[in-house]
Amino acid sequence: MPSAPPTTSGRSRPLIFVLCWLCLLADGYDLMSYGATLPGLIGRPPLALTPVEAGHIGSLALVGMLVGSLVAGTLTDRVGRRRIFISSVAIFSLGMLLTSFASTPDTFLAARILTCFGVGGLLPTAVALATEFASPRTRSRTLALVLTGPPTGMVLAAAAAAWLVPTHGARPVYALAGAFLLLLPVLWLRLPESPAYLLARGRATEAAEVAVVHGLETPAPPATPTARTTVRTLLTPGMLGATLLIWATTFFSLLTVFGITTWLPQVMTQAGYGLGSSIRFLLVYCVGAVLGTVVAGRLADRVGPKPLVVVGYACAVAALLLIALRPPSAVLLVLVLVAGFGGFGTQNILNDFIARFYPPAVRATGLGWALGVGRLGGIVGPTFGAWVITQSAPLTATSLAFAATAALGGLVMLLVPKAVEARAATSAPDADPAASAVRPA
């Protein structure tokens, strides 16, 4: 697939960020739609799911996301970030349309697996592209703004569900996502290929052309031929320990995020809130994620993303512990906002950390595999939550359970080094020699 045609130098770079944001918004909408519509699916036609069935569907669908992340992480640095990006958007948009027509739990699950496969492939690719095209001085800020796409999409999904599910059921919430198919022609025409990918494939002239068109520094060709990037690059001496710690951090982070976003509306329903009000708690959680991403992104350019990830975990843990005390509704809303601010917002800044941690030649692979392994936590989250809400006092039990997983994520993050060791960055056969210097993360 060729790179996008040239435009006026530098002016099309903001369009790249807008396209990444819009597609990540679609990604977040599709992902959140299940948790947001769950109160309308459990015990209600046409699916009439039980809580156990709902938990299994939530977890099994995320297997598709796991596979999508690993496939994208493995192939993106081989076949091109543009190709994987566009394919992911097409797959998850089609999956959402099919979900809206599902009439049995099995067909619903199959459509959700397809949707999540596409969702899993988009994020690492979009982050790699946005990181590469962003100015080094404002990279974290730019990436943070791009990464407000998923929680913004989740806010829209929660709002759509709160509006539609009580009166029209869950189907319209999924059907609305079909509109994202309209983005495909624009992506085909306007999204450029990654200069780092082109350079790694020996296409130096095309890489230089894309760099000039988008106002980037012209990339220098590697002094030696670049081998194909594989996951083995992430496991080389000096990088292995950090990679395993990053994988563990994303595991606990995504377990917490997917557990909460899947079950928060249902837990609030069991706590005595109405259907619409219960879904609005999820909306507040996602608003907190947007705010957390923006605030942390602005600070990350000054202090680096790692301290903000740790602080974010601490905020989430504190908020969830206080929620377990069942405070008044007004206080509960504020605490849910803080939990989203620290928990979900933390995951977005963690993505920033990972993207900056690995050298450019393995950036998409590193992020894709981190998210892929982290998806195992995402798979565990809904099933773990299904078990937790069957306990007495489900609101208290759920809050304490996910406060514990968030605390584990923060503790592991403290052990992650701030930068790739020099010998890992420079001796890996797949690394980009022009960008292999140790960079603070």
Protein Blocks (a to p, Z undefined) as FASTA:
>chain_A
ZZdddddehklmmmmmmmmmmmmmmmmmmmmmmmmmmmmmgopafklpafklmmmmmmmm
mmmmmmmmmmmmmmmmmnopklmmmmmmmmmmmmmmmmmmpcbfklmmmmmmmmmmmmmm
mmmmmmmmmmmmpcfklmmmmmmmmmmmmmmmmmmmmmmmmmmmmmnojmlmmmmmmmmm
mmmmmmmmmmccdfklmmmnopamlmmmmmmmnopacddddfbdcddddfklmmgghjlm
mmmmmmmmmmmmmmmmmmmmmmmmmmmmmnopafklmmmmmmmmmmmmmmmmmmmmmmmm
mnopklmmmmmmmmmmmmmmmmmnopafklmmmmmmmmmmmmmmmmmmmmmmmmmmpcfk
lmmmmmmmmmmmmmmmmmmmmmmmmmmmmpghkllmmmmmmmmmmmmmmmmmmmpcfbdc
fklmmmpmkbcfklmcccdZZ
